[in-house]
Amino acid sequence: LQKYSFTEIKKRTHHSTESIERYLNEFKKIICLKENKVDIPKIHLITKRSESLIKEYLEIYEKAKKDSKKYLNLENLQDWVKKGALELILRPGKEAI
Protein backbone atom coordinates (compact mmCIF):
# COMPACT_ATOMS: atom_id res chain seq x y z
CA LEU A 1 0.00 0.00 0.00
CA GLN A 2 2.98 2.29 0.33
CA LYS A 3 3.59 2.12 -3.42
CA TYR A 4 6.87 0.23 -3.36
CA SER A 5 7.91 -1.37 -6.63
CA PHE A 6 8.12 -5.15 -6.91
CA THR A 7 11.91 -4.81 -7.00
CA GLU A 8 11.89 -2.90 -3.71
CA ILE A 9 9.52 -5.40 -2.11
CA LYS A 10 11.67 -8.31 -3.32
CA LYS A 11 14.77 -6.74 -1.78
CA ARG A 12 13.01 -6.07 1.53
CA THR A 13 11.30 -9.46 1.84
CA HIS A 14 13.50 -11.84 -0.18
CA HIS A 15 10.34 -13.26 -1.79
CA SER A 16 9.78 -14.02 -5.47
CA THR A 17 7.68 -11.81 -7.74
CA GLU A 18 5.13 -14.62 -8.00
CA SER A 19 4.84 -14.86 -4.21
CA ILE A 20 4.44 -11.10 -3.87
CA GLU A 21 1.72 -11.07 -6.54
CA ARG A 22 -0.07 -13.91 -4.76
CA TYR A 23 0.10 -12.06 -1.41
CA LEU A 24 -1.27 -8.88 -2.99
CA ASN A 25 -4.10 -10.74 -4.70
CA GLU A 26 -5.00 -12.49 -1.45
CA PHE A 27 -4.92 -9.17 0.38
CA LYS A 28 -7.24 -7.57 -2.19
CA LYS A 29 -9.67 -10.48 -2.02
CA ILE A 30 -9.82 -10.36 1.76
CA ILE A 31 -10.36 -6.59 1.81
CA CYS A 32 -13.04 -6.81 -0.86
CA LEU A 33 -14.92 -9.49 1.02
CA LYS A 34 -14.74 -7.57 4.30
CA GLU A 35 -15.87 -4.33 2.64
CA ASN A 36 -18.86 -6.28 1.33
CA LYS A 37 -19.82 -7.27 4.88
CA VAL A 38 -18.53 -10.85 4.76
CA ASP A 39 -17.48 -12.00 8.22
CA ILE A 40 -14.07 -13.50 8.99
CA PRO A 41 -15.22 -17.16 9.24
CA LYS A 42 -16.81 -16.89 5.78
CA ILE A 43 -13.74 -15.13 4.38
CA HIS A 44 -11.73 -18.06 5.73
CA LEU A 45 -14.00 -20.53 3.91
CA ILE A 46 -13.88 -18.58 0.64
CA THR A 47 -10.15 -17.80 0.57
CA LYS A 48 -8.85 -20.87 2.42
CA ARG A 49 -6.58 -18.53 4.44
CA SER A 50 -6.18 -18.73 8.20
CA GLU A 51 -8.28 -16.47 10.35
CA SER A 52 -5.09 -15.06 11.89
CA LEU A 53 -3.76 -14.06 8.43
CA ILE A 54 -7.14 -12.54 7.56
CA LYS A 55 -7.08 -10.51 10.77
CA GLU A 56 -3.51 -9.40 10.06
CA TYR A 57 -4.48 -8.19 6.57
CA LEU A 58 -7.53 -6.39 7.97
CA GLU A 59 -5.34 -4.66 10.59
CA ILE A 60 -2.98 -3.47 7.84
CA TYR A 61 -5.95 -2.16 5.88
CA GLU A 62 -7.43 -0.34 8.89
CA LYS A 63 -4.04 1.21 9.66
CA ALA A 64 -3.78 2.42 6.07
CA LYS A 65 -7.25 3.96 6.20
CA LYS A 66 -6.28 5.95 9.30
CA ASP A 67 -3.17 7.39 7.62
CA SER A 68 -4.24 7.48 3.97
CA LYS A 69 -1.65 10.10 2.97
CA LYS A 70 1.14 7.66 3.79
CA TYR A 71 -0.50 4.76 1.94
CA LEU A 72 -0.70 5.95 -1.64
CA ASN A 73 -2.17 2.77 -3.11
CA LEU A 74 -5.11 2.72 -0.69
CA GLU A 75 -7.26 4.72 -3.10
CA ASN A 76 -6.53 2.26 -5.93
CA LEU A 77 -7.55 -0.64 -3.70
CA GLN A 78 -10.77 1.08 -2.64
CA ASP A 79 -11.62 1.84 -6.29
CA TRP A 80 -11.05 -1.81 -7.18
CA VAL A 81 -13.39 -2.88 -4.36
CA LYS A 82 -16.09 -0.45 -5.51
CA LYS A 83 -15.96 -1.70 -9.10
CA GLY A 84 -17.62 -4.97 -8.21
CA ALA A 85 -14.54 -7.04 -7.55
CA LEU A 86 -16.59 -9.27 -5.25
CA GLU A 87 -18.28 -10.87 -8.25
CA LEU A 88 -14.87 -11.75 -9.70
CA ILE A 89 -13.77 -13.34 -6.45
CA LEU A 90 -16.87 -15.47 -6.12
CA ARG A 91 -16.84 -16.48 -9.82
CA PRO A 92 -13.25 -17.61 -10.40
CA GLY A 93 -12.06 -18.08 -13.95
CA LYS A 94 -13.78 -14.99 -15.34
CA GLU A 95 -10.88 -12.59 -14.83
CA ALA A 96 -7.59 -12.62 -12.98
CA ILE A 97 -7.59 -10.63 -9.77
Accessible surface in RSA format (square Angstrom, percent):
REM  Atomic radii and reference values for relative SASA: ProtOr
REM  Chains: A
REM  Algorithm: Lee & Richards
REM  Probe-radius: 1.40
REM  Slices: 20
REM RES _ NUM      All-atoms   Total-Side   Main-Chain    Non-polar    All polar
REM                ABS   REL    ABS   REL    ABS   REL    ABS   REL    ABS   REL
RES LEU A   1    51.02  28.4  16.73  12.0  34.30  86.2  17.06  12.0  33.97  91.4
RES GLN A   2    56.03  31.3  42.18  30.8  13.85  33.0  14.81  31.5  41.23  31.3
RES LYS A   3   122.52  59.8  99.78  61.2  22.74  54.1  52.66  47.4  69.86  74.4
RES TYR A   4    85.23  39.8  67.07  38.2  18.16  47.2  44.90  33.7  40.32  49.7
RES SER A   5    55.88  47.2  44.16  58.9  11.73  27.0  50.31 107.1   5.57   7.8
RES PHE A   6    77.58  38.8  74.10  45.9   3.48   9.1  74.10  44.9   3.48  10.0
RES THR A   7    82.15  58.4  80.79  81.9   1.36   3.2  45.47  61.1  36.68  55.5
RES GLU A   8    80.78  46.4  78.96  59.7   1.81   4.3  30.22  58.5  50.55  41.3
RES ILE A   9    36.57  20.8  36.16  26.9   0.41   1.0  36.57  26.3   0.00   0.0
RES LYS A  10    84.44  41.2  80.73  49.5   3.70   8.8  34.54  31.1  49.90  53.2
RES LYS A  11   148.96  72.7 132.19  81.1  16.77  39.9  86.21  77.6  62.76  66.8
RES ARG A  12   157.36  66.1 123.93  63.2  33.43  79.6  44.82  61.3 112.54  68.2
RES THR A  13    59.61  42.4  44.34  44.9  15.27  36.4  50.16  67.4   9.46  14.3
RES HIS A  14   162.94  89.1 128.46  89.3  34.47  88.2  93.07  95.9  69.87  81.3
RES HIS A  15    73.89  40.4  64.46  44.8   9.43  24.1  43.95  45.3  29.94  34.8
RES SER A  16    51.19  43.3  39.65  52.9  11.54  26.6  40.04  85.3  11.15  15.6
RES THR A  17    42.32  30.1  41.15  41.7   1.17   2.8  31.75  42.6  10.57  16.0
RES GLU A  18   121.05  69.5 116.38  88.0   4.67  11.1  61.19 118.4  59.86  48.9
RES SER A  19    20.77  17.6  20.76  27.7   0.01   0.0   0.67   1.4  20.10  28.2
RES ILE A  20     4.46   2.5   4.46   3.3   0.00   0.0   4.46   3.2   0.00   0.0
RES GLU A  21    80.08  46.0  78.15  59.1   1.93   4.6  21.15  40.9  58.93  48.1
RES ARG A  22   117.80  49.5 112.90  57.6   4.90  11.7  52.28  71.4  65.53  39.7
RES TYR A  23    76.17  35.6  75.46  42.9   0.71   1.9  55.86  42.0  20.31  25.0
RES LEU A  24    71.46  39.8  71.14  50.9   0.32   0.8  71.40  50.1   0.05   0.1
RES ASN A  25    45.71  31.5  45.71  44.2   0.00   0.0   7.11  17.1  38.59  37.3
RES GLU A  26    18.54  10.6  17.82  13.5   0.72   1.7  11.27  21.8   7.27   5.9
RES PHE A  27    17.48   8.7  17.48  10.8   0.00   0.0  17.48  10.6   0.00   0.0
RES LYS A  28    56.27  27.5  56.27  34.5   0.00   0.0  21.98  19.8  34.29  36.5
RES LYS A  29    66.57  32.5  66.57  40.8   0.00   0.0  13.26  11.9  53.31  56.8
RES ILE A  30     0.07   0.0   0.07   0.1   0.00   0.0   0.07   0.0   0.00   0.0
RES ILE A  31     0.21   0.1   0.20   0.1   0.01   0.0   0.21   0.2   0.00   0.0
RES CYS A  32     0.00   0.0   0.00   0.0   0.00   0.0   0.00   0.0   0.00   0.0
RES LEU A  33     0.13   0.1   0.13   0.1   0.00   0.0   0.13   0.1   0.00   0.0
RES LYS A  34    83.16  40.6  77.89  47.8   5.27  12.5  44.70  40.2  38.46  41.0
RES GLU A  35    69.49  39.9  50.03  37.8  19.46  46.3   8.05  15.6  61.44  50.2
RES ASN A  36    58.75  40.5  38.55  37.3  20.21  48.7   6.42  15.5  52.33  50.6
RES LYS A  37   184.02  89.8 153.12  94.0  30.90  73.6 111.79 100.6  72.23  76.9
RES VAL A  38    25.31  16.7  21.69  19.6   3.62   8.7  24.99  21.7   0.32   0.9
RES ASP A  39    67.17  47.1  64.04  63.7   3.13   7.4  32.59  76.7  34.58  34.5
RES ILE A  40    34.19  19.5  32.76  24.4   1.43   3.5  32.76  23.6   1.43   3.9
RES PRO A  41    71.37  52.0  70.60  64.4   0.77   2.8  70.81  58.5   0.56   3.5
RES LYS A  42   121.63  59.3 121.38  74.5   0.25   0.6  66.27  59.6  55.36  59.0
RES ILE A  43     0.00   0.0   0.00   0.0   0.00   0.0   0.00   0.0   0.00   0.0
RES HIS A  44    67.19  36.7  66.51  46.2   0.69   1.8  38.42  39.6  28.77  33.5
RES LEU A  45   120.76  67.3 112.22  80.3   8.54  21.5 114.62  80.5   6.14  16.5
RES ILE A  46    69.84  39.7  43.84  32.7  25.99  62.6  50.12  36.1  19.72  53.5
RES THR A  47    20.99  14.9   5.65   5.7  15.34  36.6  11.79  15.8   9.20  13.9
RES LYS A  48   158.17  77.2 136.64  83.8  21.52  51.2 104.26  93.8  53.91  57.4
RES ARG A  49    76.64  32.2  75.07  38.3   1.57   3.7   9.15  12.5  67.49  40.9
RES SER A  50    57.11  48.3  46.66  62.3  10.45  24.1  43.67  93.0  13.44  18.8
RES GLU A  51    67.13  38.5  63.28  47.9   3.85   9.2  21.05  40.7  46.08  37.6
RES SER A  52    83.46  70.5  71.15  95.0  12.30  28.3  52.11 111.0  31.35  43.9
RES LEU A  53    47.92  26.7  45.83  32.8   2.09   5.2  47.82  33.6   0.10   0.3
RES ILE A  54     0.00   0.0   0.00   0.0   0.00   0.0   0.00   0.0   0.00   0.0
RES LYS A  55   101.82  49.7 100.44  61.6   1.38   3.3  49.61  44.7  52.20  55.6
RES GLU A  56    94.66  54.3  91.80  69.5   2.86   6.8  26.28  50.8  68.38  55.8
RES TYR A  57    23.86  11.1  23.86  13.6   0.00   0.0  16.01  12.0   7.84   9.7
RES LEU A  58    18.98  10.6  18.83  13.5   0.15   0.4  18.97  13.3   0.01   0.0
RES GLU A  59   120.39  69.1 112.79  85.3   7.60  18.1  44.95  86.9  75.44  61.6
RES ILE A  60    73.52  41.8  71.52  53.3   2.00   4.8  72.87  52.5   0.65   1.8
RES TYR A  61     5.39   2.5   5.39   3.1   0.00   0.0   2.75   2.1   2.64   3.3
RES GLU A  62    76.23  43.8  76.19  57.6   0.04   0.1  36.30  70.2  39.93  32.6
RES LYS A  63   124.24  60.6 119.99  73.6   4.25  10.1  73.56  66.2  50.69  54.0
RES ALA A  64     0.00   0.0   0.00   0.0   0.00   0.0   0.00   0.0   0.00   0.0
RES LYS A  65    79.84  38.9  59.48  36.5  20.35  48.5  31.37  28.2  48.47  51.6
RES LYS A  66   178.49  87.1 138.58  85.0  39.91  95.0  91.06  82.0  87.44  93.1
RES ASP A  67    66.33  46.5  62.72  62.4   3.61   8.5  21.85  51.4  44.47  44.4
RES SER A  68    62.21  52.6  51.56  68.8  10.65  24.5  19.80  42.2  42.41  59.4
RES LYS A  69   186.38  90.9 167.25 102.6  19.13  45.6 117.83 106.1  68.55  73.0
RES LYS A  70   108.69  53.0  90.90  55.8  17.79  42.4  58.59  52.7  50.09  53.4
RES TYR A  71    16.96   7.9  15.55   8.8   1.40   3.6  10.67   8.0   6.28   7.7
RES LEU A  72   104.34  58.1  87.86  62.9  16.49  41.4  91.16  64.0  13.19  35.5
RES ASN A  73    41.51  28.6  40.77  39.4   0.75   1.8   9.04  21.8  32.48  31.4
RES LEU A  74     5.71   3.2   5.71   4.1   0.00   0.0   5.71   4.0   0.00   0.0
RES GLU A  75   121.19  69.6 118.99  90.0   2.19   5.2  35.55  68.8  85.64  69.9
RES ASN A  76    89.33  61.6  82.79  80.0   6.53  15.7  25.89  62.3  63.44  61.3
RES LEU A  77     9.89   5.5   5.77   4.1   4.12  10.4   9.33   6.5   0.56   1.5
RES GLN A  78    53.13  29.7  52.17  38.1   0.96   2.3  11.37  24.2  41.76  31.7
RES ASP A  79    56.53  39.6  55.35  55.1   1.18   2.8  11.28  26.5  45.25  45.1
RES TRP A  80    50.47  20.3  47.62  23.1   2.85   6.7  37.80  20.2  12.68  20.6
RES VAL A  81    17.55  11.5  12.08  10.9   5.47  13.2  12.08  10.5   5.47  14.8
RES LYS A  82   165.86  80.9 130.58  80.1  35.29  84.0  89.33  80.4  76.54  81.5
RES LYS A  83   172.17  84.0 135.37  83.1  36.81  87.6  92.19  83.0  79.98  85.2
RES GLY A  84    40.12  49.5   0.00   N/A  40.12  49.5  34.57  94.9   5.55  12.4
RES ALA A  85     2.73   2.5   1.13   1.7   1.59   3.6   2.69   3.8   0.04   0.1
RES LEU A  86    40.54  22.6  40.44  28.9   0.11   0.3  40.44  28.4   0.11   0.3
RES GLU A  87    95.19  54.7  87.93  66.5   7.26  17.3  33.48  64.8  61.71  50.4
RES LEU A  88    39.08  21.8  37.42  26.8   1.65   4.2  37.49  26.3   1.59   4.3
RES ILE A  89    15.69   8.9   3.26   2.4  12.43  30.0   4.48   3.2  11.22  30.4
RES LEU A  90    92.38  51.4  67.65  48.4  24.73  62.2  70.50  49.5  21.88  58.9
RES ARG A  91   112.00  47.0 107.25  54.7   4.75  11.3  53.20  72.7  58.80  35.6
RES PRO A  92   113.19  82.5  87.04  79.3  26.15  95.1  91.72  75.7  21.47 133.5
RES GLY A  93    82.96 102.3   0.00   N/A  82.96 102.3  42.41 116.4  40.55  90.8
RES LYS A  94   136.60  66.6 104.85  64.3  31.74  75.6  50.96  45.9  85.64  91.2
RES GLU A  95   110.85  63.6  93.98  71.1  16.87  40.2  36.30  70.2  74.55  60.9
RES ALA A  96    99.08  91.1  67.77 104.6  31.31  71.2  78.85 111.0  20.23  53.6
RES ILE A  97    32.59  18.5   8.79   6.5  23.81  57.4  20.15  14.5  12.44  33.8
END  Absolute sums over single chains surface
CHAIN  1 A     6848.2       5864.7        983.5       3740.9       3107.3
END  Absolute sums over all chains
TOTAL          6848.2       5864.7        983.5       3740.9       3107.3
